[in-house]
Amino acid sequence: MLVYGGGIYIYVGGNECFNRIVRLAKTPKEKCIAFLLFAVAAVCLGLVLLDHQHCEVTVNGIDPHNH
């Protein structure tokens, strides 16, 4: 499920948002800068998710997350 959700974000970012930016960029230099900024933002989001932790709550000795 997480991979599917991540794929949706990549699709929206790549097809919807990035295409608008590339259309507004007139020169190849502006398009390159737009791509690099997009990549930096994607890497930053990925780094934040590397340290993501779930809560450690148990109900009657059973872990509700079960993962």
mmCIF file of the N, C-alpha and C atoms, coordinates in Angstrom:
data_MODEL
# 
_entry.id   MODEL 
# 
loop_
_atom_site.group_PDB 
_atom_site.id 
_atom_site.type_symbol 
_atom_site.label_atom_id 
_atom_site.label_alt_id 
_atom_site.label_comp_id 
_atom_site.label_asym_id 
_atom_site.label_entity_id 
_atom_site.label_seq_id 
_atom_site.pdbx_PDB_ins_code 
_atom_site.Cartn_x 
_atom_site.Cartn_y 
_atom_site.Cartn_z 
_atom_site.occupancy 
_atom_site.B_iso_or_equiv 
_atom_site.pdbx_formal_charge 
_atom_site.auth_seq_id 
_atom_site.auth_comp_id 
_atom_site.auth_asym_id 
_atom_site.auth_atom_id 
_atom_site.pdbx_PDB_model_num 
ATOM 1   N N  . MET A 1 1  ? 0.825  -1.191 0.000   1.00 0.00 ? 1  MET A N  1 
ATOM 2   C CA . MET A 1 1  ? 0.000  0.000  0.000   1.00 0.00 ? 1  MET A CA 1 
ATOM 3   C C  . MET A 1 1  ? 0.874  1.262  0.000   1.00 0.00 ? 1  MET A C  1 
ATOM 4   N N  . LEU A 1 2  ? 1.974  1.217  0.737   1.00 0.00 ? 2  LEU A N  1 
ATOM 5   C CA . LEU A 1 2  ? 2.847  2.391  0.789   1.00 0.00 ? 2  LEU A CA 1 
ATOM 6   C C  . LEU A 1 2  ? 3.491  2.666  -0.564  1.00 0.00 ? 2  LEU A C  1 
ATOM 7   N N  . VAL A 1 3  ? 3.863  1.621  -1.263  1.00 0.00 ? 3  VAL A N  1 
ATOM 8   C CA . VAL A 1 3  ? 4.477  1.797  -2.583  1.00 0.00 ? 3  VAL A CA 1 
ATOM 9   C C  . VAL A 1 3  ? 3.453  2.385  -3.550  1.00 0.00 ? 3  VAL A C  1 
ATOM 10  N N  . TYR A 1 4  ? 2.224  1.896  -3.475  1.00 0.00 ? 4  TYR A N  1 
ATOM 11  C CA . TYR A 1 4  ? 1.162  2.419  -4.337  1.00 0.00 ? 4  TYR A CA 1 
ATOM 12  C C  . TYR A 1 4  ? 0.923  3.897  -4.042  1.00 0.00 ? 4  TYR A C  1 
ATOM 13  N N  . GLY A 1 5  ? 0.844  4.252  -2.757  1.00 0.00 ? 5  GLY A N  1 
ATOM 14  C CA . GLY A 1 5  ? 0.653  5.659  -2.376  1.00 0.00 ? 5  GLY A CA 1 
ATOM 15  C C  . GLY A 1 5  ? 1.809  6.528  -2.824  1.00 0.00 ? 5  GLY A C  1 
ATOM 16  N N  . GLY A 1 6  ? 3.030  6.011  -2.687  1.00 0.00 ? 6  GLY A N  1 
ATOM 17  C CA . GLY A 1 6  ? 4.200  6.754  -3.139  1.00 0.00 ? 6  GLY A CA 1 
ATOM 18  C C  . GLY A 1 6  ? 4.189  6.950  -4.648  1.00 0.00 ? 6  GLY A C  1 
ATOM 19  N N  . GLY A 1 7  ? 3.736  5.932  -5.364  1.00 0.00 ? 7  GLY A N  1 
ATOM 20  C CA . GLY A 1 7  ? 3.638  6.034  -6.816  1.00 0.00 ? 7  GLY A CA 1 
ATOM 21  C C  . GLY A 1 7  ? 2.668  7.117  -7.259  1.00 0.00 ? 7  GLY A C  1 
ATOM 22  N N  . ILE A 1 8  ? 1.593  7.279  -6.512  1.00 0.00 ? 8  ILE A N  1 
ATOM 23  C CA . ILE A 1 8  ? 0.613  8.338  -6.823  1.00 0.00 ? 8  ILE A CA 1 
ATOM 24  C C  . ILE A 1 8  ? 1.276  9.705  -6.686  1.00 0.00 ? 8  ILE A C  1 
ATOM 25  N N  . TYR A 1 9  ? 2.056  9.898  -5.618  1.00 0.00 ? 9  TYR A N  1 
ATOM 26  C CA . TYR A 1 9  ? 2.731  11.181 -5.428  1.00 0.00 ? 9  TYR A CA 1 
ATOM 27  C C  . TYR A 1 9  ? 3.746  11.436 -6.537  1.00 0.00 ? 9  TYR A C  1 
ATOM 28  N N  . ILE A 1 10 ? 4.458  10.410 -6.942  1.00 0.00 ? 10 ILE A N  1 
ATOM 29  C CA . ILE A 1 10 ? 5.428  10.574 -8.027  1.00 0.00 ? 10 ILE A CA 1 
ATOM 30  C C  . ILE A 1 10 ? 4.711  10.935 -9.323  1.00 0.00 ? 10 ILE A C  1 
ATOM 31  N N  . TYR A 1 11 ? 3.579  10.282 -9.580  1.00 0.00 ? 11 TYR A N  1 
ATOM 32  C CA . TYR A 1 11 ? 2.811  10.578 -10.787 1.00 0.00 ? 11 TYR A CA 1 
ATOM 33  C C  . TYR A 1 11 ? 2.334  12.031 -10.789 1.00 0.00 ? 11 TYR A C  1 
ATOM 34  N N  . VAL A 1 12 ? 1.747  12.457 -9.679  1.00 0.00 ? 12 VAL A N  1 
ATOM 35  C CA . VAL A 1 12 ? 1.231  13.828 -9.607  1.00 0.00 ? 12 VAL A CA 1 
ATOM 36  C C  . VAL A 1 12 ? 2.375  14.828 -9.729  1.00 0.00 ? 12 VAL A C  1 
ATOM 37  N N  . GLY A 1 13 ? 3.463  14.574 -9.018  1.00 0.00 ? 13 GLY A N  1 
ATOM 38  C CA . GLY A 1 13 ? 4.602  15.488 -9.088  1.00 0.00 ? 13 GLY A CA 1 
ATOM 39  C C  . GLY A 1 13 ? 5.227  15.525 -10.465 1.00 0.00 ? 13 GLY A C  1 
ATOM 40  N N  . GLY A 1 14 ? 5.383  14.359 -11.075 1.00 0.00 ? 14 GLY A N  1 
ATOM 41  C CA . GLY A 1 14 ? 6.046  14.290 -12.369 1.00 0.00 ? 14 GLY A CA 1 
ATOM 42  C C  . GLY A 1 14 ? 5.191  14.764 -13.525 1.00 0.00 ? 14 GLY A C  1 
ATOM 43  N N  . ASN A 1 15 ? 3.951  14.372 -13.550 1.00 0.00 ? 15 ASN A N  1 
ATOM 44  C CA . ASN A 1 15 ? 3.114  14.689 -14.710 1.00 0.00 ? 15 ASN A CA 1 
ATOM 45  C C  . ASN A 1 15 ? 2.359  15.996 -14.588 1.00 0.00 ? 15 ASN A C  1 
ATOM 46  N N  . GLU A 1 16 ? 1.849  16.282 -13.434 1.00 0.00 ? 16 GLU A N  1 
ATOM 47  C CA . GLU A 1 16 ? 1.031  17.482 -13.286 1.00 0.00 ? 16 GLU A CA 1 
ATOM 48  C C  . GLU A 1 16 ? 1.882  18.715 -12.983 1.00 0.00 ? 16 GLU A C  1 
ATOM 49  N N  . CYS A 1 17 ? 2.645  18.645 -11.915 1.00 0.00 ? 17 CYS A N  1 
ATOM 50  C CA . CYS A 1 17 ? 3.394  19.826 -11.462 1.00 0.00 ? 17 CYS A CA 1 
ATOM 51  C C  . CYS A 1 17 ? 4.613  20.117 -12.332 1.00 0.00 ? 17 CYS A C  1 
ATOM 52  N N  . PHE A 1 18 ? 5.413  19.089 -12.606 1.00 0.00 ? 18 PHE A N  1 
ATOM 53  C CA . PHE A 1 18 ? 6.657  19.327 -13.328 1.00 0.00 ? 18 PHE A CA 1 
ATOM 54  C C  . PHE A 1 18 ? 6.398  19.777 -14.761 1.00 0.00 ? 18 PHE A C  1 
ATOM 55  N N  . ASN A 1 19 ? 5.371  19.258 -15.399 1.00 0.00 ? 19 ASN A N  1 
ATOM 56  C CA . ASN A 1 19 ? 5.062  19.699 -16.764 1.00 0.00 ? 19 ASN A CA 1 
ATOM 57  C C  . ASN A 1 19 ? 4.710  21.172 -16.812 1.00 0.00 ? 19 ASN A C  1 
ATOM 58  N N  . ARG A 1 20 ? 4.020  21.660 -15.819 1.00 0.00 ? 20 ARG A N  1 
ATOM 59  C CA . ARG A 1 20 ? 3.690  23.098 -15.775 1.00 0.00 ? 20 ARG A CA 1 
ATOM 60  C C  . ARG A 1 20 ? 4.945  23.932 -15.631 1.00 0.00 ? 20 ARG A C  1 
ATOM 61  N N  . ILE A 1 21 ? 5.861  23.474 -14.815 1.00 0.00 ? 21 ILE A N  1 
ATOM 62  C CA . ILE A 1 21 ? 7.109  24.221 -14.614 1.00 0.00 ? 21 ILE A CA 1 
ATOM 63  C C  . ILE A 1 21 ? 7.921  24.248 -15.905 1.00 0.00 ? 21 ILE A C  1 
ATOM 64  N N  . VAL A 1 22 ? 8.018  23.111 -16.580 1.00 0.00 ? 22 VAL A N  1 
ATOM 65  C CA . VAL A 1 22 ? 8.808  23.033 -17.813 1.00 0.00 ? 22 VAL A CA 1 
ATOM 66  C C  . VAL A 1 22 ? 8.191  23.916 -18.904 1.00 0.00 ? 22 VAL A C  1 
ATOM 67  N N  . ARG A 1 23 ? 6.865  23.983 -18.957 1.00 0.00 ? 23 ARG A N  1 
ATOM 68  C CA . ARG A 1 23 ? 6.215  24.851 -19.951 1.00 0.00 ? 23 ARG A CA 1 
ATOM 69  C C  . ARG A 1 23 ? 6.532  26.323 -19.698 1.00 0.00 ? 23 ARG A C  1 
ATOM 70  N N  . LEU A 1 24 ? 6.653  26.704 -18.432 1.00 0.00 ? 24 LEU A N  1 
ATOM 71  C CA . LEU A 1 24 ? 6.943  28.103 -18.109 1.00 0.00 ? 24 LEU A CA 1 
ATOM 72  C C  . LEU A 1 24 ? 8.410  28.450 -18.337 1.00 0.00 ? 24 LEU A C  1 
ATOM 73  N N  . ALA A 1 25 ? 9.294  27.467 -18.218 1.00 0.00 ? 25 ALA A N  1 
ATOM 74  C CA . ALA A 1 25 ? 10.721 27.698 -18.442 1.00 0.00 ? 25 ALA A CA 1 
ATOM 75  C C  . ALA A 1 25 ? 10.969 27.812 -19.945 1.00 0.00 ? 25 ALA A C  1 
ATOM 76  N N  . LYS A 1 26 ? 11.563 28.897 -20.353 1.00 0.00 ? 26 LYS A N  1 
ATOM 77  C CA . LYS A 1 26 ? 11.755 29.161 -21.779 1.00 0.00 ? 26 LYS A CA 1 
ATOM 78  C C  . LYS A 1 26 ? 13.086 28.642 -22.316 1.00 0.00 ? 26 LYS A C  1 
ATOM 79  N N  . THR A 1 27 ? 14.136 28.757 -21.552 1.00 0.00 ? 27 THR A N  1 
ATOM 80  C CA . THR A 1 27 ? 15.464 28.359 -22.034 1.00 0.00 ? 27 THR A CA 1 
ATOM 81  C C  . THR A 1 27 ? 15.842 26.990 -21.467 1.00 0.00 ? 27 THR A C  1 
ATOM 82  N N  . PRO A 1 28 ? 16.777 26.301 -22.123 1.00 0.00 ? 28 PRO A N  1 
ATOM 83  C CA . PRO A 1 28 ? 17.239 25.015 -21.579 1.00 0.00 ? 28 PRO A CA 1 
ATOM 84  C C  . PRO A 1 28 ? 17.846 25.155 -20.178 1.00 0.00 ? 28 PRO A C  1 
ATOM 85  N N  . LYS A 1 29 ? 18.480 26.297 -19.914 1.00 0.00 ? 29 LYS A N  1 
ATOM 86  C CA . LYS A 1 29 ? 19.066 26.523 -18.591 1.00 0.00 ? 29 LYS A CA 1 
ATOM 87  C C  . LYS A 1 29 ? 17.969 26.575 -17.529 1.00 0.00 ? 29 LYS A C  1 
ATOM 88  N N  . GLU A 1 30 ? 16.863 27.254 -17.812 1.00 0.00 ? 30 GLU A N  1 
ATOM 89  C CA . GLU A 1 30 ? 15.756 27.325 -16.866 1.00 0.00 ? 30 GLU A CA 1 
ATOM 90  C C  . GLU A 1 30 ? 15.124 25.953 -16.653 1.00 0.00 ? 30 GLU A C  1 
ATOM 91  N N  . LYS A 1 31 ? 15.030 25.164 -17.712 1.00 0.00 ? 31 LYS A N  1 
ATOM 92  C CA . LYS A 1 31 ? 14.471 23.811 -17.581 1.00 0.00 ? 31 LYS A CA 1 
ATOM 93  C C  . LYS A 1 31 ? 15.370 22.926 -16.733 1.00 0.00 ? 31 LYS A C  1 
ATOM 94  N N  . CYS A 1 32 ? 16.679 23.066 -16.905 1.00 0.00 ? 32 CYS A N  1 
ATOM 95  C CA . CYS A 1 32 ? 17.634 22.293 -16.106 1.00 0.00 ? 32 CYS A CA 1 
ATOM 96  C C  . CYS A 1 32 ? 17.550 22.679 -14.629 1.00 0.00 ? 32 CYS A C  1 
ATOM 97  N N  . ILE A 1 33 ? 17.450 23.965 -14.367 1.00 0.00 ? 33 ILE A N  1 
ATOM 98  C CA . ILE A 1 33 ? 17.328 24.436 -12.987 1.00 0.00 ? 33 ILE A CA 1 
ATOM 99  C C  . ILE A 1 33 ? 16.032 23.927 -12.365 1.00 0.00 ? 33 ILE A C  1 
ATOM 100 N N  . ALA A 1 34 ? 14.946 23.943 -13.130 1.00 0.00 ? 34 ALA A N  1 
ATOM 101 C CA . ALA A 1 34 ? 13.666 23.444 -12.624 1.00 0.00 ? 34 ALA A CA 1 
ATOM 102 C C  . ALA A 1 34 ? 13.765 21.960 -12.285 1.00 0.00 ? 34 ALA A C  1 
ATOM 103 N N  . PHE A 1 35 ? 14.425 21.180 -13.152 1.00 0.00 ? 35 PHE A N  1 
ATOM 104 C CA . PHE A 1 35 ? 14.581 19.752 -12.878 1.00 0.00 ? 35 PHE A CA 1 
ATOM 105 C C  . PHE A 1 35 ? 15.435 19.519 -11.644 1.00 0.00 ? 35 PHE A C  1 
ATOM 106 N N  . LEU A 1 36 ? 16.523 20.258 -11.505 1.00 0.00 ? 36 LEU A N  1 
ATOM 107 C CA . LEU A 1 36 ? 17.399 20.095 -10.342 1.00 0.00 ? 36 LEU A CA 1 
ATOM 108 C C  . LEU A 1 36 ? 16.673 20.460 -9.046  1.00 0.00 ? 36 LEU A C  1 
ATOM 109 N N  . LEU A 1 37 ? 15.889 21.526 -9.072  1.00 0.00 ? 37 LEU A N  1 
ATOM 110 C CA . LEU A 1 37 ? 15.126 21.896 -7.876  1.00 0.00 ? 37 LEU A CA 1 
ATOM 111 C C  . LEU A 1 37 ? 14.077 20.841 -7.537  1.00 0.00 ? 37 LEU A C  1 
ATOM 112 N N  . PHE A 1 38 ? 13.443 20.278 -8.559  1.00 0.00 ? 38 PHE A N  1 
ATOM 113 C CA . PHE A 1 38 ? 12.479 19.205 -8.346  1.00 0.00 ? 38 PHE A CA 1 
ATOM 114 C C  . PHE A 1 38 ? 13.164 17.993 -7.715  1.00 0.00 ? 38 PHE A C  1 
ATOM 115 N N  . ALA A 1 39 ? 14.349 17.642 -8.220  1.00 0.00 ? 39 ALA A N  1 
ATOM 116 C CA . ALA A 1 39 ? 15.090 16.504 -7.679  1.00 0.00 ? 39 ALA A CA 1 
ATOM 117 C C  . ALA A 1 39 ? 15.530 16.760 -6.242  1.00 0.00 ? 39 ALA A C  1 
ATOM 118 N N  . VAL A 1 40 ? 15.971 17.969 -5.942  1.00 0.00 ? 40 VAL A N  1 
ATOM 119 C CA . VAL A 1 40 ? 16.373 18.310 -4.575  1.00 0.00 ? 40 VAL A CA 1 
ATOM 120 C C  . VAL A 1 40 ? 15.184 18.187 -3.622  1.00 0.00 ? 40 VAL A C  1 
ATOM 121 N N  . ALA A 1 41 ? 14.027 18.660 -4.054  1.00 0.00 ? 41 ALA A N  1 
ATOM 122 C CA . ALA A 1 41 ? 12.834 18.549 -3.220  1.00 0.00 ? 41 ALA A CA 1 
ATOM 123 C C  . ALA A 1 41 ? 12.456 17.097 -2.988  1.00 0.00 ? 41 ALA A C  1 
ATOM 124 N N  . ALA A 1 42 ? 12.555 16.257 -4.017  1.00 0.00 ? 42 ALA A N  1 
ATOM 125 C CA . ALA A 1 42 ? 12.240 14.838 -3.869  1.00 0.00 ? 42 ALA A CA 1 
ATOM 126 C C  . ALA A 1 42 ? 13.212 14.150 -2.909  1.00 0.00 ? 42 ALA A C  1 
ATOM 127 N N  . VAL A 1 43 ? 14.487 14.494 -3.000  1.00 0.00 ? 43 VAL A N  1 
ATOM 128 C CA . VAL A 1 43 ? 15.483 13.920 -2.095  1.00 0.00 ? 43 VAL A CA 1 
ATOM 129 C C  . VAL A 1 43 ? 15.213 14.369 -0.656  1.00 0.00 ? 43 VAL A C  1 
ATOM 130 N N  . CYS A 1 44 ? 14.871 15.625 -0.467  1.00 0.00 ? 44 CYS A N  1 
ATOM 131 C CA . CYS A 1 44 ? 14.568 16.125 0.880   1.00 0.00 ? 44 CYS A CA 1 
ATOM 132 C C  . CYS A 1 44 ? 13.376 15.390 1.488   1.00 0.00 ? 44 CYS A C  1 
ATOM 133 N N  . LEU A 1 45 ? 12.346 15.172 0.694   1.00 0.00 ? 45 LEU A N  1 
ATOM 134 C CA . LEU A 1 45 ? 11.194 14.415 1.187   1.00 0.00 ? 45 LEU A CA 1 
ATOM 135 C C  . LEU A 1 45 ? 11.588 12.987 1.534   1.00 0.00 ? 45 LEU A C  1 
ATOM 136 N N  . GLY A 1 46 ? 12.420 12.387 0.712   1.00 0.00 ? 46 GLY A N  1 
ATOM 137 C CA . GLY A 1 46 ? 12.870 11.032 0.983   1.00 0.00 ? 46 GLY A CA 1 
ATOM 138 C C  . GLY A 1 46 ? 13.692 10.942 2.252   1.00 0.00 ? 46 GLY A C  1 
ATOM 139 N N  . LEU A 1 47 ? 14.539 11.926 2.500   1.00 0.00 ? 47 LEU A N  1 
ATOM 140 C CA . LEU A 1 47 ? 15.350 11.925 3.719   1.00 0.00 ? 47 LEU A CA 1 
ATOM 141 C C  . LEU A 1 47 ? 14.487 12.061 4.965   1.00 0.00 ? 47 LEU A C  1 
ATOM 142 N N  . VAL A 1 48 ? 13.444 12.846 4.891   1.00 0.00 ? 48 VAL A N  1 
ATOM 143 C CA . VAL A 1 48 ? 12.532 12.975 6.023   1.00 0.00 ? 48 VAL A CA 1 
ATOM 144 C C  . VAL A 1 48 ? 11.853 11.636 6.295   1.00 0.00 ? 48 VAL A C  1 
ATOM 145 N N  . LEU A 1 49 ? 11.477 10.933 5.259   1.00 0.00 ? 49 LEU A N  1 
ATOM 146 C CA . LEU A 1 49 ? 10.773 9.663  5.433   1.00 0.00 ? 49 LEU A CA 1 
ATOM 147 C C  . LEU A 1 49 ? 11.684 8.541  5.915   1.00 0.00 ? 49 LEU A C  1 
ATOM 148 N N  . LEU A 1 50 ? 12.987 8.666  5.758   1.00 0.00 ? 50 LEU A N  1 
ATOM 149 C CA . LEU A 1 50 ? 13.894 7.631  6.245   1.00 0.00 ? 50 LEU A CA 1 
ATOM 150 C C  . LEU A 1 50 ? 13.841 7.499  7.756   1.00 0.00 ? 50 LEU A C  1 
ATOM 151 N N  . ASP A 1 51 ? 13.584 8.588  8.453   1.00 0.00 ? 51 ASP A N  1 
ATOM 152 C CA . ASP A 1 51 ? 13.559 8.570  9.920   1.00 0.00 ? 51 ASP A CA 1 
ATOM 153 C C  . ASP A 1 51 ? 12.130 8.465  10.461  1.00 0.00 ? 51 ASP A C  1 
ATOM 154 N N  . HIS A 1 52 ? 11.169 8.162  9.627   1.00 0.00 ? 52 HIS A N  1 
ATOM 155 C CA . HIS A 1 52 ? 9.778  8.071  10.044  1.00 0.00 ? 52 HIS A CA 1 
ATOM 156 C C  . HIS A 1 52 ? 9.575  6.863  10.939  1.00 0.00 ? 52 HIS A C  1 
ATOM 157 N N  . GLN A 1 53 ? 8.947  7.083  12.104  1.00 0.00 ? 53 GLN A N  1 
ATOM 158 C CA . GLN A 1 53 ? 8.679  5.993  13.030  1.00 0.00 ? 53 GLN A CA 1 
ATOM 159 C C  . GLN A 1 53 ? 7.202  5.991  13.392  1.00 0.00 ? 53 GLN A C  1 
ATOM 160 N N  . HIS A 1 54 ? 6.696  4.793  13.625  1.00 0.00 ? 54 HIS A N  1 
ATOM 161 C CA . HIS A 1 54 ? 5.314  4.650  14.050  1.00 0.00 ? 54 HIS A CA 1 
ATOM 162 C C  . HIS A 1 54 ? 5.243  4.713  15.564  1.00 0.00 ? 54 HIS A C  1 
ATOM 163 N N  . CYS A 1 55 ? 4.086  5.018  16.085  1.00 0.00 ? 55 CYS A N  1 
ATOM 164 C CA . CYS A 1 55 ? 3.912  5.035  17.525  1.00 0.00 ? 55 CYS A CA 1 
ATOM 165 C C  . CYS A 1 55 ? 3.971  3.607  18.056  1.00 0.00 ? 55 CYS A C  1 
ATOM 166 N N  . GLU A 1 56 ? 4.297  3.467  19.323  1.00 0.00 ? 56 GLU A N  1 
ATOM 167 C CA . GLU A 1 56 ? 4.438  2.154  19.944  1.00 0.00 ? 56 GLU A CA 1 
ATOM 168 C C  . GLU A 1 56 ? 3.292  1.920  20.921  1.00 0.00 ? 56 GLU A C  1 
ATOM 169 N N  . VAL A 1 57 ? 2.094  1.842  20.429  1.00 0.00 ? 57 VAL A N  1 
ATOM 170 C CA . VAL A 1 57 ? 0.913  1.650  21.273  1.00 0.00 ? 57 VAL A CA 1 
ATOM 171 C C  . VAL A 1 57 ? 0.472  0.191  21.176  1.00 0.00 ? 57 VAL A C  1 
ATOM 172 N N  . THR A 1 58 ? 0.178  -0.403 22.327  1.00 0.00 ? 58 THR A N  1 
ATOM 173 C CA . THR A 1 58 ? -0.373 -1.753 22.335  1.00 0.00 ? 58 THR A CA 1 
ATOM 174 C C  . THR A 1 58 ? -1.716 -1.733 23.036  1.00 0.00 ? 58 THR A C  1 
ATOM 175 N N  . VAL A 1 59 ? -2.640 -2.523 22.547  1.00 0.00 ? 59 VAL A N  1 
ATOM 176 C CA . VAL A 1 59 ? -3.964 -2.633 23.138  1.00 0.00 ? 59 VAL A CA 1 
ATOM 177 C C  . VAL A 1 59 ? -4.156 -4.079 23.571  1.00 0.00 ? 59 VAL A C  1 
ATOM 178 N N  . ASN A 1 60 ? -4.269 -4.294 24.868  1.00 0.00 ? 60 ASN A N  1 
ATOM 179 C CA . ASN A 1 60 ? -4.412 -5.645 25.424  1.00 0.00 ? 60 ASN A CA 1 
ATOM 180 C C  . ASN A 1 60 ? -3.288 -6.571 24.966  1.00 0.00 ? 60 ASN A C  1 
ATOM 181 N N  . GLY A 1 61 ? -2.065 -6.038 24.888  1.00 0.00 ? 61 GLY A N  1 
ATOM 182 C CA . GLY A 1 61 ? -0.909 -6.824 24.480  1.00 0.00 ? 61 GLY A CA 1 
ATOM 183 C C  . GLY A 1 61 ? -0.793 -7.070 22.998  1.00 0.00 ? 61 GLY A C  1 
ATOM 184 N N  . ILE A 1 62 ? -1.677 -6.476 22.178  1.00 0.00 ? 62 ILE A N  1 
ATOM 185 C CA . ILE A 1 62 ? -1.641 -6.667 20.728  1.00 0.00 ? 62 ILE A CA 1 
ATOM 186 C C  . ILE A 1 62 ? -1.226 -5.367 20.070  1.00 0.00 ? 62 ILE A C  1 
ATOM 187 N N  . ASP A 1 63 ? -0.275 -5.441 19.166  1.00 0.00 ? 63 ASP A N  1 
ATOM 188 C CA . ASP A 1 63 ? 0.171  -4.266 18.431  1.00 0.00 ? 63 ASP A CA 1 
ATOM 189 C C  . ASP A 1 63 ? -0.826 -3.981 17.308  1.00 0.00 ? 63 ASP A C  1 
ATOM 190 N N  . PRO A 1 64 ? -1.540 -2.839 17.368  1.00 0.00 ? 64 PRO A N  1 
ATOM 191 C CA . PRO A 1 64 ? -2.547 -2.568 16.334  1.00 0.00 ? 64 PRO A CA 1 
ATOM 192 C C  . PRO A 1 64 ? -1.966 -2.325 14.952  1.00 0.00 ? 64 PRO A C  1 
ATOM 193 N N  . HIS A 1 65 ? -0.692 -1.937 14.865  1.00 0.00 ? 65 HIS A N  1 
ATOM 194 C CA . HIS A 1 65 ? -0.076 -1.707 13.566  1.00 0.00 ? 65 HIS A CA 1 
ATOM 195 C C  . HIS A 1 65 ? 0.325  -3.019 12.905  1.00 0.00 ? 65 HIS A C  1 
ATOM 196 N N  . ASN A 1 66 ? 0.766  -3.974 13.718  1.00 0.00 ? 66 ASN A N  1 
ATOM 197 C CA . ASN A 1 66 ? 1.132  -5.305 13.241  1.00 0.00 ? 66 ASN A CA 1 
ATOM 198 C C  . ASN A 1 66 ? 2.132  -5.261 12.077  1.00 0.00 ? 66 ASN A C  1 
ATOM 199 N N  . HIS A 1 67 ? 3.147  -4.407 12.217  1.00 0.00 ? 67 HIS A N  1 
ATOM 200 C CA . HIS A 1 67 ? 4.218  -4.386 11.213  1.00 0.00 ? 67 HIS A CA 1 
ATOM 201 C C  . HIS A 1 67 ? 5.463  -3.832 11.788  1.00 0.00 ? 67 HIS A C  1 
# 
